[in-house]
Amino acid sequence: MGAAIVASRFVVGEVPPLTLAMLRYAIGFLCLLPFAWPALRRLPARPPARDLWAMAALGTGQFGILIALLNWGLQTVPAAPAALIFSLFPLLTLLLGAALGREQVTPQLLAGVLLSIAGVAVSLLSKLQALHAGAWWGELAVLASACVGAVCSVLYRPYLRRYPTVPVSAFAMLASVLFLAVIALHEDWPARTRSLSPTAWGVVAFVGLSSGIGYFWWLYALKHETPTRVTVFLALNPVTATLLAWPLLGEVPAPRTLAALALIALGLALATRSPSGTRQARSR
């Protein structure tokens, strides 16, 4: 995701956010389709309509709304700060799991949450000092995308336990593409896709291919592990985004960005480490 954030930031000036999200998952769906179709044919029975609607809604949220909000935010938020804000994803997942009785709330969890929030506050210090109109919409969009991802990650697992991962991944992406194709019409995506530069198509193809492969493994992990243990690896996003944005986008990390990164990493380590002699409850 860190590399995808940098790539999206690179191309978002030429490709509007909804169009970029649609193209991303259209390519991802085409990558998964050859593998999904044989697995789908081996299912003993067609999933009931309520499961199909639920998986379509989760796919629209996870792959459509989340990425659209993230791309929207990346129009004004540099890649490294965006990744820092998005790194709240696992902590939001932890809190939601705790609210549903699926995670144990401990003092170290609360300490981790506070440290991570402090890290985000440090990364946004310049915004706190610039209270002009419209200063916050990009950051709020990135934070909203993390909230959507946390909700979907917690709710996905029952369906991933019932059905093979590849068909679920492909179906979820298809639902998001159809949703995005409709809401992106105001960006005139049919005309825009015909006028994209070769460089832009190369970046979009990279993001799409990485999404198809990456989200298959993401859902595979959600099938076999708790959402918290899966989403914690998103803590690598700020590191990846910061290191790649420096040479590729010329976004030199400020000292406060590195301090924020350290605070968030420490917060995540505290929040996800099981207390001695206990084990976090697995999601049902």
Backbone as JSON, one array per atom type, in Angstrom:
{
  "sequence": "MGAAIVASRFVVGEVPPLTLAMLRYAIGFLCLLPFAWPALRRLPARPPARDLWAMAALGTGQFGILIALLNWGLQTVPAAPAALIFSLFPLLTLLLGAALGREQVTPQLLAGVLLSIAGVAVSLLSKLQALHAGAWWGELAVLASACVGAVCSVLYRPYLRRYPTVPVSAFAMLASVLFLAVIALHEDWPARTRSLSPTAWGVVAFVGLSSGIGYFWWLYALKHETPTRVTVFLALNPVTATLLAWPLLGEVPAPRTLAALALIALGLALATRSPSGTRQARSR",
  "N": [[0.82, -1.21, 0.0], [2.01, 1.22, 0.7], [3.77, 1.75, -1.48], [1.82, 1.94, -3.47], [0.44, 4.22, -2.62], [2.38, 6.21, -3.07], [2.67, 5.92, -5.89], [0.04, 6.56, -6.68], [-0.13, 9.19, -5.81], [1.72, 10.27, -7.55], [0.4, 10.19, -10.01], [-2.08, 11.32, -9.68], [-2.59, 13.92, -10.35], [-3.06, 13.89, -13.07], [-4.96, 11.93, -13.46], [-8.19, 11.85, -12.31], [-9.47, 11.29, -8.92], [-11.65, 9.37, -8.57], [-11.77, 8.14, -11.06], [-9.21, 7.06, -11.18], [-9.36, 5.2, -9.08], [-11.34, 3.48, -10.12], [-10.07, 2.48, -12.48], [-7.92, 1.22, -11.28], [-9.05, -0.99, -9.89], [-10.43, -2.24, -11.89], [-8.37, -3.26, -13.46], [-7.23, -4.88, -11.5], [-9.35, -6.7, -11.11], [-9.43, -7.98, -13.64], [-6.99, -9.28, -13.52], [-7.48, -11.21, -11.56], [-9.63, -12.67, -12.54], [-9.14, -14.95, -14.37], [-8.37, -16.9, -12.52], [-10.37, -16.92, -10.67], [-12.71, -17.82, -11.9], [-12.55, -20.72, -12.45], [-12.47, -21.6, -9.74], [-14.9, -20.68, -8.83], [-16.69, -22.22, -10.28], [-16.37, -24.63, -9.07], [-17.74, -24.51, -6.72], [-20.11, -25.97, -4.53], [-22.74, -25.06, -4.38], [-24.69, -22.21, -5.34], [-23.96, -19.1, -3.79], [-26.2, -17.69, -1.32], [-28.52, -14.98, -1.94], [-28.4, -12.94, 0.01], [-25.8, -13.15, 0.99], [-24.34, -12.53, -1.29], [-25.11, -9.86, -1.73], [-24.12, -8.72, 0.62], [-21.32, -9.2, 0.36], [-20.89, -7.73, -1.96], [-21.44, -5.15, -1.02], [-19.43, -4.88, 0.93], [-17.18, -5.11, -0.71], [-17.53, -2.84, -2.32], [-17.19, -0.89, -0.37], [-14.55, -1.49, 0.66], [-12.89, -1.55, -1.64], [-13.84, 0.42, -3.3], [-15.06, 2.9, -2.1], [-13.14, 3.37, -0.07], [-10.65, 3.62, -1.5], [-11.31, 5.67, -3.26], [-11.73, 7.82, -1.49], [-9.14, 7.95, -0.42], [-7.58, 8.57, -2.71], [-8.73, 11.03, -3.31], [-7.94, 12.54, -1.09], [-5.17, 12.48, -1.53], [-4.78, 14.37, -3.46], [-4.11, 16.74, -2.26], [-2.62, 16.12, -0.02], [0.65, 15.23, 0.84], [2.53, 12.19, 0.07], [3.88, 10.82, 2.23], [2.82, 12.0, 4.75], [0.13, 11.28, 4.26], [0.27, 8.49, 4.33], [0.99, 8.2, 6.98], [-1.34, 9.07, 8.33], [-3.11, 7.14, 7.35], [-2.07, 4.97, 8.57], [-3.39, 4.68, 10.93], [-5.31, 2.82, 10.52], [-4.98, -0.01, 11.48], [-5.22, 0.45, 14.25], [-7.76, 1.57, 14.45], [-9.16, -0.67, 13.65], [-8.59, -2.37, 15.79], [-9.93, -0.99, 17.87], [-12.59, -1.12, 16.97], [-12.94, -3.87, 16.96], [-12.69, -4.32, 19.7], [-14.93, -2.94, 20.62], [-16.9, -4.59, 19.65], [-16.54, -6.76, 21.2], [-14.54, -8.51, 20.45], [-11.88, -8.08, 20.78], [-9.49, -7.66, 23.39], [-9.4, -5.0, 25.6], [-6.66, -3.33, 26.81], [-4.35, -1.69, 29.1], [-1.96, -1.2, 27.65], [-2.9, -1.21, 25.06], [-4.5, 1.11, 25.04], [-2.47, 2.96, 25.54], [-0.99, 2.62, 23.22], [-2.82, 3.56, 21.29], [-3.01, 6.28, 22.05], [-0.35, 7.13, 21.67], [-0.08, 6.78, 18.9], [-2.03, 8.54, 17.91], [-0.86, 10.88, 18.84], [1.39, 10.86, 17.23], [0.25, 11.26, 14.67], [-0.77, 13.81, 15.12], [1.61, 15.26, 15.41], [2.63, 15.0, 12.82], [0.84, 16.57, 11.48], [1.29, 19.12, 12.3], [1.81, 21.56, 10.99], [-0.64, 22.02, 9.77], [-2.22, 22.42, 11.99], [-1.34, 24.9, 12.68], [-2.17, 26.42, 10.62], [-5.02, 27.61, 10.03], [-6.68, 28.09, 7.86], [-9.47, 28.31, 5.55], [-10.62, 25.22, 4.28], [-8.37, 23.75, 4.89], [-8.27, 21.21, 5.91], [-9.58, 19.21, 4.48], [-8.33, 17.25, 2.85], [-6.79, 15.65, 4.65], [-8.86, 14.72, 6.28], [-10.26, 13.17, 4.44], [-8.43, 11.08, 3.94], [-8.3, 9.97, 6.51], [-10.98, 9.16, 6.77], [-11.01, 7.16, 4.84], [-9.41, 5.23, 6.06], [-11.07, 4.58, 8.22], [-13.26, 3.39, 6.89], [-11.97, 1.15, 5.82], [-11.29, -0.23, 8.18], [-13.8, -0.98, 9.22], [-14.76, -2.66, 7.14], [-12.78, -4.66, 7.15], [-13.2, -5.97, 9.59], [-15.77, -6.98, 9.2], [-15.6, -8.68, 7.03], [-14.71, -11.33, 7.48], [-16.55, -13.57, 8.1], [-17.63, -14.26, 5.57], [-15.36, -14.83, 4.1], [-14.62, -17.12, 5.37], [-16.53, -18.86, 4.52], [-16.44, -19.08, 1.74], [-14.25, -19.58, -1.18], [-11.16, -17.73, -1.42], [-10.26, -16.38, -3.79], [-12.54, -16.12, -5.67], [-14.17, -14.5, -4.0], [-12.56, -12.22, -3.73], [-12.41, -11.35, -6.44], [-15.15, -10.93, -7.02], [-15.77, -8.91, -5.16], [-14.13, -6.85, -6.1], [-15.23, -6.47, -8.66], [-17.79, -5.51, -7.99], [-17.05, -3.08, -6.82], [-15.9, -1.78, -9.02], [-18.11, -1.43, -10.75], [-19.67, 0.27, -9.17], [-17.91, 2.48, -8.94], [-17.63, 3.19, -11.63], [-20.05, 4.36, -12.19], [-20.3, 6.57, -10.34], [-18.07, 7.99, -11.11], [-18.65, 9.17, -13.48], [-19.09, 11.9, -13.63], [-16.55, 12.85, -13.76], [-15.96, 12.43, -16.32], [-14.81, 9.99, -17.26], [-14.68, 8.18, -19.55], [-13.69, 9.77, -21.69], [-11.36, 10.79, -20.55], [-9.75, 8.53, -20.13], [-9.0, 7.91, -22.7], [-7.2, 9.88, -23.3], [-4.99, 9.67, -21.68], [-1.53, 9.83, -20.83], [1.28, 7.76, -21.9], [2.99, 7.35, -19.72], [1.29, 7.78, -17.53], [-0.53, 5.66, -17.92], [1.22, 3.55, -17.49], [1.8, 3.85, -14.74], [-0.77, 3.54, -13.68], [-1.3, 0.92, -14.47], [0.65, -0.43, -12.97], [-0.29, 0.12, -10.34], [-2.79, -1.13, -10.51], [-2.14, -3.85, -11.05], [-0.63, -4.47, -8.74], [-2.64, -4.15, -6.9], [-4.48, -6.19, -7.54], [-2.96, -8.51, -6.96], [-2.08, -7.95, -4.35], [-4.46, -7.53, -2.81], [-5.68, -9.98, -2.98], [-3.97, -11.56, -1.37], [-4.34, -10.12, 0.94], [-7.08, -10.57, 1.6], [-6.92, -13.33, 1.82], [-5.3, -13.54, 4.08], [-7.02, -12.34, 5.97], [-8.92, -14.3, 6.07], [-7.69, -16.33, 7.47], [-6.57, -15.26, 9.74], [-6.95, -12.97, 12.57], [-8.56, -9.74, 12.1], [-7.05, -7.68, 13.33], [-4.4, -8.71, 13.55], [-3.77, -8.86, 10.89], [-4.12, -6.26, 9.8], [-2.19, -4.87, 11.18], [0.17, -4.93, 9.8], [0.02, -2.84, 8.09], [1.35, -0.84, 9.26], [3.78, -0.64, 8.08], [3.36, 1.01, 5.94], [3.83, 3.93, 6.23], [6.64, 3.95, 6.4], [7.44, 2.81, 3.93], [6.19, 4.61, 2.12], [7.39, 7.05, 2.84], [10.12, 6.56, 2.28], [10.05, 6.01, -0.48], [8.77, 8.27, -1.55], [10.61, 10.28, -1.25], [12.91, 9.99, -3.17], [11.39, 9.64, -5.56], [9.27, 11.49, -5.73], [10.32, 13.75, -4.77], [9.7, 14.6, -2.22], [10.95, 15.59, 0.51], [11.42, 14.23, 3.68], [10.34, 15.92, 6.57], [11.83, 16.74, 9.79], [9.82, 16.48, 11.77], [8.11, 14.67, 10.56], [9.56, 12.3, 10.63], [9.73, 12.02, 13.39], [7.01, 11.69, 13.97], [6.57, 9.28, 12.65], [8.09, 7.56, 14.23], [6.67, 7.67, 16.66], [4.16, 6.6, 15.9], [4.94, 4.03, 15.1], [5.85, 3.01, 17.57], [3.46, 3.17, 19.0], [1.84, 1.34, 17.59], [3.28, -1.01, 18.06], [2.95, -1.32, 20.83], [0.15, -1.5, 20.97], [-0.53, -3.85, 19.66], [0.81, -5.96, 20.75], [0.46, -8.91, 22.47], [-0.54, -9.33, 25.86], [1.53, -10.83, 28.41], [1.17, -14.28, 28.72], [-1.39, -14.34, 27.73], [-3.7, -14.29, 24.97], [-4.85, -12.55, 22.19], [-8.29, -12.45, 21.43], [-9.6, -14.32, 18.78], [-11.22, -13.24, 15.78], [-14.67, -13.85, 15.33]],
  "CA": [[0.0, 0.0, 0.0], [2.88, 2.38, 0.72], [4.19, 2.02, -2.85], [0.64, 2.37, -4.22], [0.16, 5.61, -2.25], [3.33, 7.05, -3.81], [2.3, 5.87, -7.3], [-1.2, 7.3, -6.86], [0.22, 10.59, -5.65], [2.45, 10.65, -8.75], [-0.45, 10.28, -11.19], [-3.41, 11.84, -9.36], [-2.77, 15.2, -11.03], [-3.55, 13.64, -14.43], [-6.12, 11.03, -13.39], [-9.01, 12.21, -11.14], [-9.45, 10.23, -7.9], [-12.62, 8.29, -8.79], [-11.34, 7.44, -12.26], [-8.03, 6.27, -10.81], [-9.82, 4.06, -8.3], [-12.04, 2.57, -11.02], [-9.09, 1.8, -13.32], [-7.11, 0.37, -10.4], [-9.7, -2.25, -9.58], [-10.76, -2.91, -13.15], [-7.18, -4.04, -13.79], [-7.12, -5.93, -10.49], [-10.36, -7.72, -11.4], [-9.0, -8.75, -14.81], [-5.9, -10.16, -13.09], [-8.0, -12.3, -10.75], [-10.7, -13.4, -13.21], [-8.78, -16.3, -14.86], [-8.23, -17.83, -11.39], [-11.63, -16.94, -9.92], [-13.77, -18.54, -12.61], [-12.53, -22.16, -12.13], [-12.82, -21.82, -8.33], [-16.33, -20.42, -8.69], [-17.42, -23.36, -10.86], [-16.26, -25.79, -8.18], [-18.6, -24.34, -5.55], [-21.21, -26.94, -4.56], [-24.02, -24.38, -4.56], [-24.58, -20.76, -5.5], [-24.17, -18.39, -2.51], [-27.5, -17.04, -1.22], [-28.54, -13.57, -2.36], [-28.0, -12.04, 1.1], [-24.34, -13.16, 1.06], [-23.84, -11.8, -2.45], [-25.3, -8.43, -1.48], [-23.19, -8.32, 1.68], [-19.97, -9.16, -0.2], [-20.84, -6.6, -2.89], [-21.36, -3.93, -0.22], [-18.09, -4.82, 1.52], [-16.24, -4.82, -1.79], [-17.7, -1.43, -2.69], [-16.55, -0.1, 0.67], [-13.11, -1.75, 0.76], [-12.16, -1.3, -2.87], [-14.36, 1.59, -4.0], [-15.13, 4.11, -1.29], [-11.86, 3.58, 0.61], [-9.61, 4.12, -2.41], [-11.75, 6.97, -3.78], [-11.42, 8.81, -0.45], [-7.69, 8.07, -0.32], [-7.1, 9.31, -3.88], [-9.2, 12.4, -3.16], [-7.04, 13.18, -0.14], [-3.82, 12.59, -2.09], [-4.67, 15.55, -4.31], [-3.54, 17.85, -1.49], [-1.77, 15.63, 1.07], [1.82, 14.49, 0.36], [2.42, 10.74, 0.25], [4.28, 10.36, 3.56], [1.78, 12.3, 5.75], [-1.07, 10.49, 4.0], [0.51, 7.14, 4.85], [0.96, 8.29, 8.44], [-2.74, 9.1, 8.75], [-3.7, 5.86, 7.0], [-1.56, 3.94, 9.48], [-4.34, 4.5, 12.02], [-6.17, 1.72, 10.11], [-5.02, -1.13, 12.42], [-5.71, 0.86, 15.56], [-9.21, 1.68, 14.32], [-9.64, -2.04, 13.63], [-8.54, -2.83, 17.17], [-10.99, -0.36, 18.65], [-13.87, -1.67, 16.53], [-13.0, -5.24, 17.47], [-12.94, -4.24, 21.14], [-16.32, -2.52, 20.81], [-17.74, -5.74, 19.34], [-16.2, -7.85, 22.1], [-13.63, -9.45, 19.79], [-10.52, -7.74, 21.19], [-9.38, -7.29, 24.79], [-8.85, -3.66, 25.81], [-5.65, -3.35, 27.86], [-3.65, -0.4, 29.23], [-0.99, -0.98, 26.59], [-3.67, -0.86, 23.88], [-4.84, 2.52, 25.16], [-1.23, 3.71, 25.37], [-0.66, 2.6, 21.8], [-3.73, 4.46, 20.58], [-2.64, 7.66, 22.35], [0.93, 7.42, 21.01], [-0.29, 6.89, 17.46], [-2.72, 9.8, 17.68], [0.15, 11.92, 19.02], [2.22, 10.86, 16.02], [-0.48, 11.92, 13.6], [-0.83, 15.24, 15.45], [2.92, 15.84, 15.09], [2.77, 15.07, 11.36], [-0.08, 17.6, 10.99], [1.53, 20.34, 13.07], [1.67, 22.74, 10.14], [-2.07, 22.23, 9.57], [-2.74, 22.99, 13.23], [-0.94, 26.3, 12.72], [-2.76, 27.11, 9.46], [-6.45, 27.36, 10.16], [-7.42, 28.72, 6.77], [-10.59, 27.5, 5.06], [-10.28, 24.11, 3.39], [-7.06, 23.2, 5.21], [-8.34, 19.88, 6.47], [-10.4, 18.23, 3.76], [-7.5, 16.14, 2.38], [-6.49, 14.79, 5.77], [-10.11, 14.07, 6.71], [-10.58, 12.14, 3.44], [-7.55, 9.94, 4.19], [-8.75, 9.35, 7.76], [-12.24, 8.47, 6.49], [-10.7, 5.93, 4.1], [-8.94, 4.26, 7.05], [-12.25, 4.14, 8.98], [-14.01, 2.47, 6.03], [-11.21, -0.09, 5.76], [-11.39, -0.94, 9.45], [-15.13, -1.59, 9.3], [-14.84, -3.76, 6.19], [-11.89, -5.74, 7.55], [-13.83, -6.71, 10.67], [-17.0, -7.63, 8.74], [-15.35, -9.59, 5.9], [-14.24, -12.68, 7.77], [-17.52, -14.67, 7.96], [-17.79, -14.64, 4.16], [-14.12, -15.45, 3.67], [-14.59, -18.47, 5.93], [-17.52, -19.71, 3.82], [-16.19, -19.2, 0.3], [-12.84, -19.46, -1.57], [-10.68, -16.34, -1.38], [-10.13, -15.73, -5.1], [-13.82, -15.61, -6.14], [-14.62, -13.39, -3.15], [-11.76, -11.05, -4.11], [-12.81, -10.88, -7.76], [-16.51, -10.41, -6.94], [-15.71, -7.65, -4.43], [-13.55, -5.84, -7.0], [-16.2, -6.18, -9.71], [-18.82, -4.65, -7.41], [-16.49, -1.74, -6.65], [-15.72, -1.18, -10.35], [-19.42, -0.99, -11.24], [-20.02, 1.44, -8.36], [-17.04, 3.6, -9.29], [-17.9, 3.59, -13.01], [-21.23, 5.24, -12.17], [-20.06, 7.85, -9.65], [-16.97, 8.71, -11.77], [-19.09, 9.73, -14.76], [-18.95, 13.35, -13.62], [-15.16, 13.14, -14.12], [-15.86, 12.12, -17.76], [-13.73, 9.01, -17.37], [-14.44, 7.6, -20.88], [-12.83, 10.64, -22.48], [-10.05, 10.92, -19.89], [-8.92, 7.33, -20.33], [-8.46, 7.94, -24.07], [-6.18, 10.92, -23.44], [-3.91, 9.49, -20.71], [-0.19, 9.65, -21.38], [1.84, 6.43, -21.65], [3.51, 7.28, -18.35], [0.15, 7.63, -16.63], [-1.03, 4.3, -18.07], [2.17, 2.65, -16.83], [1.6, 3.94, -13.3], [-2.09, 2.95, -13.38], [-1.15, -0.53, -14.61], [1.39, -0.9, -11.79], [-1.18, 0.17, -9.18], [-3.82, -2.15, -10.7], [-1.55, -5.19, -10.87], [-0.29, -4.65, -7.34], [-3.89, -4.27, -6.15], [-5.02, -7.52, -7.76], [-2.16, -9.49, -6.21], [-2.02, -7.59, -2.94], [-5.71, -7.72, -2.1], [-5.92, -11.42, -2.83], [-3.27, -12.01, -0.16], [-4.98, -9.43, 2.07], [-8.28, -11.32, 1.98], [-6.49, -14.66, 2.26], [-4.86, -13.39, 5.46], [-8.21, -12.09, 6.79], [-9.63, -15.57, 6.21], [-6.99, -17.24, 8.36], [-6.11, -14.58, 10.95], [-7.83, -11.9, 13.03], [-8.32, -8.47, 11.39], [-5.98, -6.91, 13.98], [-3.09, -9.25, 13.19], [-3.54, -8.58, 9.48], [-3.99, -4.83, 9.52], [-1.01, -4.3, 11.83], [1.26, -4.81, 8.84], [-0.09, -1.54, 7.44], [2.31, 0.06, 9.9], [4.9, -0.48, 7.15], [3.02, 1.99, 4.92], [4.55, 5.2, 6.32], [8.05, 3.74, 6.09], [7.56, 2.64, 2.48], [5.81, 5.85, 1.43], [8.4, 8.08, 3.1], [11.36, 6.23, 1.58], [9.84, 6.1, -1.92], [8.38, 9.63, -1.95], [11.79, 11.15, -1.26], [13.57, 10.03, -4.48], [10.49, 9.62, -6.72], [8.42, 12.68, -5.77], [11.04, 14.9, -4.23], [9.09, 15.01, -0.95], [11.95, 15.35, 1.55], [10.72, 14.15, 4.97], [10.72, 16.88, 7.6], [12.12, 16.07, 11.06], [8.6, 16.12, 12.5], [7.56, 13.47, 9.94], [10.3, 11.16, 11.18], [9.29, 11.87, 14.79], [5.65, 11.13, 13.93], [6.72, 7.89, 12.25], [8.57, 6.81, 15.4], [5.57, 7.6, 17.63], [3.15, 5.67, 15.41], [5.5, 2.68, 15.16], [5.83, 2.59, 18.96], [2.06, 2.95, 19.37], [1.38, 0.08, 17.0], [3.94, -2.11, 18.76], [2.28, -1.49, 22.12], [-1.26, -1.85, 20.82], [-0.75, -5.16, 19.05], [1.55, -6.99, 21.47], [-0.39, -9.59, 23.43], [0.01, -9.37, 27.21], [2.16, -12.1, 28.78], [0.29, -15.34, 29.19], [-2.72, -14.26, 27.12], [-3.74, -14.21, 23.51], [-6.03, -11.8, 21.75], [-9.38, -13.29, 20.89], [-9.72, -14.32, 17.32], [-12.54, -12.8, 15.32], [-15.58, -14.94, 15.04]],
  "C": [[0.85, 1.26, 0.0], [3.34, 2.76, -0.68], [3.02, 2.51, -3.7], [0.26, 3.81, -3.9], [1.09, 6.55, -3.01], [2.97, 7.09, -5.29], [1.03, 6.67, -7.57], [-0.96, 8.8, -6.75], [0.9, 11.12, -6.91], [1.51, 10.95, -9.91], [-1.77, 10.99, -10.94], [-3.65, 13.21, -9.98], [-3.33, 15.04, -12.43], [-4.81, 12.8, -14.44], [-6.93, 11.41, -12.16], [-9.18, 11.03, -10.2], [-10.41, 9.08, -8.15], [-12.25, 7.47, -10.02], [-10.15, 6.55, -11.97], [-8.44, 5.03, -10.01], [-10.51, 3.02, -9.19], [-11.05, 1.78, -11.88], [-8.24, 0.82, -12.49], [-7.77, -0.98, -10.2], [-10.25, -2.95, -10.81], [-9.59, -3.8, -13.58], [-7.0, -5.17, -12.79], [-8.1, -7.06, -10.73], [-9.95, -8.59, -12.58], [-7.85, -9.69, -14.47], [-6.42, -11.39, -12.35], [-8.98, -13.2, -11.49], [-10.3, -14.78, -13.71], [-8.67, -17.33, -13.75], [-9.55, -17.97, -10.63], [-12.67, -17.83, -10.58], [-13.72, -20.05, -12.34], [-12.92, -22.45, -10.69], [-14.31, -21.63, -8.11], [-17.14, -21.61, -9.21], [-17.36, -24.59, -9.97], [-17.11, -25.65, -6.92], [-19.77, -25.31, -5.62], [-22.57, -26.31, -4.79], [-23.77, -22.88, -4.69], [-24.79, -20.09, -4.14], [-25.55, -17.74, -2.48], [-27.4, -15.56, -1.53], [-28.06, -12.64, -1.25], [-26.47, -12.0, 1.24], [-23.75, -12.38, -0.11], [-23.97, -10.29, -2.25], [-24.32, -7.93, -0.42], [-21.76, -8.21, 1.14], [-19.81, -8.02, -1.19], [-20.7, -5.29, -2.13], [-19.98, -3.78, 0.41], [-17.03, -4.51, 0.46], [-16.31, -3.37, -2.23], [-17.04, -0.52, -1.66], [-15.04, -0.24, 0.66], [-12.34, -1.3, -0.47], [-12.63, -0.05, -3.62], [-14.28, 2.84, -3.17], [-13.79, 4.4, -0.61], [-10.84, 4.22, -0.32], [-10.01, 5.46, -3.0], [-11.44, 8.07, -2.77], [-9.91, 9.03, -0.34], [-7.14, 8.88, -1.49], [-7.52, 10.78, -3.82], [-8.28, 13.17, -2.21], [-5.65, 13.41, -0.7], [-3.68, 13.75, -3.07], [-4.0, 16.72, -3.58], [-2.58, 17.39, -0.39], [-0.58, 14.88, 0.49], [1.77, 13.02, 0.78], [2.77, 10.3, 1.67], [3.28, 10.73, 4.65], [0.49, 11.51, 5.53], [-0.91, 9.07, 4.54], [0.51, 7.12, 6.38], [-0.47, 8.28, 8.96], [-3.39, 7.74, 8.5], [-3.23, 4.75, 7.92], [-2.4, 3.8, 10.74], [-5.3, 3.34, 11.74], [-6.16, 0.57, 11.13], [-5.53, -0.76, 13.8], [-7.23, 1.04, 15.55], [-9.84, 0.28, 14.3], [-9.66, -2.64, 15.04], [-9.69, -2.28, 18.0], [-12.36, -0.91, 18.28], [-14.02, -3.1, 17.04], [-13.28, -5.27, 18.96], [-14.39, -3.86, 21.41], [-17.28, -3.67, 20.56], [-17.44, -6.95, 20.24], [-15.24, -8.86, 21.5], [-12.16, -9.16, 20.09], [-10.55, -7.33, 22.66], [-8.72, -5.93, 24.92], [-7.91, -3.72, 27.0], [-5.02, -1.96, 27.99], [-2.66, -0.14, 28.1], [-1.69, -0.68, 25.26], [-4.02, 0.63, 23.9], [-3.61, 3.4, 24.98], [-0.81, 3.76, 23.9], [-1.52, 3.53, 20.98], [-3.3, 5.91, 20.79], [-1.32, 8.04, 21.67], [0.75, 7.61, 19.51], [-1.03, 8.18, 17.11], [-1.76, 10.97, 17.84], [1.06, 12.01, 17.79], [1.54, 11.54, 14.86], [-0.56, 13.42, 13.85], [0.49, 15.94, 15.12], [3.07, 16.01, 13.58], [1.91, 16.18, 10.77], [0.13, 18.93, 11.69], [1.35, 21.6, 12.23], [0.21, 23.05, 9.87], [-2.71, 22.85, 10.82], [-2.43, 24.48, 13.32], [-1.54, 27.1, 11.58], [-4.23, 26.8, 9.41], [-7.25, 28.03, 9.06], [-8.49, 27.76, 6.25], [-10.1, 26.42, 4.11], [-8.98, 23.42, 3.72], [-7.1, 21.72, 5.55], [-9.01, 18.83, 5.6], [-9.57, 17.04, 3.28], [-7.19, 15.15, 3.48], [-7.73, 14.03, 6.25], [-10.51, 12.97, 5.73], [-9.73, 10.9, 3.66], [-7.97, 9.21, 5.47], [-10.05, 8.58, 7.55], [-11.99, 7.17, 5.74], [-10.2, 4.85, 5.06], [-10.1, 3.71, 7.88], [-13.07, 3.12, 8.18], [-13.3, 1.12, 5.97], [-11.3, -0.9, 7.04], [-12.72, -1.67, 9.58], [-15.22, -2.81, 8.38], [-13.97, -4.94, 6.61], [-12.51, -6.61, 8.65], [-15.02, -7.53, 10.16], [-16.78, -8.67, 7.64], [-15.26, -11.06, 6.31], [-15.29, -13.78, 7.65], [-17.68, -15.16, 6.52], [-16.52, -15.29, 3.61], [-13.96, -16.85, 4.24], [-15.51, -19.42, 5.17], [-17.12, -20.01, 2.39], [-14.7, -19.06, -0.01], [-12.43, -18.0, -1.72], [-10.69, -15.67, -2.74], [-11.48, -15.28, -5.65], [-14.36, -14.45, -5.31], [-13.88, -12.11, -3.52], [-12.22, -10.47, -5.44], [-14.22, -10.28, -7.74], [-16.54, -9.05, -6.24], [-15.16, -6.55, -5.33], [-14.53, -5.48, -8.1], [-17.3, -5.25, -9.19], [-18.31, -3.22, -7.26], [-16.3, -1.03, -7.98], [-17.04, -0.65, -10.89], [-19.87, 0.26, -10.48], [-19.22, 2.66, -8.79], [-17.3, 4.1, -10.72], [-19.09, 4.55, -13.08], [-20.89, 6.59, -11.54], [-18.91, 8.64, -10.27], [-17.39, 9.33, -13.1], [-18.94, 11.25, -14.8], [-17.51, 13.79, -13.88], [-14.89, 12.87, -15.6], [-14.74, 11.11, -18.02], [-13.6, 8.38, -18.75], [-13.51, 8.44, -21.74], [-11.43, 10.74, -21.87], [-9.17, 9.71, -20.14], [-8.32, 7.29, -21.73], [-7.31, 8.93, -24.22], [-5.03, 10.76, -22.44], [-2.57, 9.28, -21.42], [0.3, 8.23, -21.12], [2.39, 6.27, -20.24], [2.39, 7.05, -17.35], [-0.41, 6.21, -16.71], [-0.09, 3.29, -17.4], [2.0, 2.65, -15.32], [0.28, 3.29, -12.9], [-2.0, 1.43, -13.46], [-0.41, -1.12, -13.42], [0.48, -0.95, -10.56], [-2.25, -0.92, -9.28], [-3.3, -3.56, -10.48], [-1.22, -5.46, -9.4], [-1.55, -4.81, -6.49], [-4.48, -5.67, -6.31], [-4.3, -8.58, -6.96], [-2.24, -9.22, -4.7], [-3.31, -7.86, -2.19], [-6.16, -9.17, -2.05], [-5.26, -11.92, -1.55], [-3.84, -11.34, 1.08], [-6.21, -10.22, 2.54], [-7.95, -12.74, 2.42], [-6.05, -14.6, 3.73], [-6.04, -13.15, 6.39], [-9.0, -13.38, 7.01], [-9.01, -16.43, 7.3], [-6.5, -16.59, 9.66], [-7.12, -13.51, 11.36], [-7.55, -10.62, 12.26], [-7.19, -7.66, 12.0], [-4.61, -7.39, 13.54], [-2.76, -9.01, 11.72], [-3.25, -7.11, 9.26], [-2.77, -4.2, 10.18], [0.14, -4.11, 10.85], [1.17, -3.53, 8.01], [0.8, -0.5, 8.1], [3.54, 0.27, 9.02], [4.63, 0.59, 6.11], [3.79, 3.31, 5.05], [6.03, 5.07, 5.98], [8.26, 3.66, 4.58], [7.29, 3.94, 1.75], [6.87, 6.93, 1.63], [9.66, 7.83, 2.3], [11.21, 6.38, 0.06], [9.51, 7.52, -2.37], [9.58, 10.57, -2.03], [12.47, 11.16, -2.63], [12.62, 10.18, -5.67], [9.66, 10.89, -6.86], [9.13, 13.92, -5.26], [10.46, 15.42, -2.94], [10.05, 14.65, 0.19], [11.25, 15.31, 2.91], [11.26, 15.18, 5.95], [11.04, 16.13, 8.89], [10.88, 15.66, 11.82], [7.92, 14.9, 11.89], [8.24, 12.22, 10.47], [9.93, 10.92, 12.64], [7.9, 11.25, 14.86], [5.7, 9.64, 13.58], [7.16, 7.03, 13.44], [7.46, 6.64, 16.43], [4.53, 6.58, 17.19], [3.67, 4.24, 15.46], [5.49, 2.15, 16.6], [4.4, 2.31, 19.42], [1.51, 1.65, 18.83], [2.0, -1.12, 17.71], [3.27, -2.38, 20.11], [0.87, -2.04, 21.95], [-1.48, -3.27, 20.35], [0.02, -6.28, 19.73], [0.64, -7.6, 22.52], [0.25, -9.56, 24.81], [0.57, -10.76, 27.52], [1.12, -13.09, 29.3], [-1.11, -15.31, 28.61], [-2.58, -14.15, 25.63], [-4.99, -13.46, 23.13], [-7.06, -12.76, 21.16], [-9.42, -13.19, 19.4], [-11.13, -13.91, 16.94], [-13.4, -13.99, 15.02], [-16.02, -14.85, 13.6]]
}
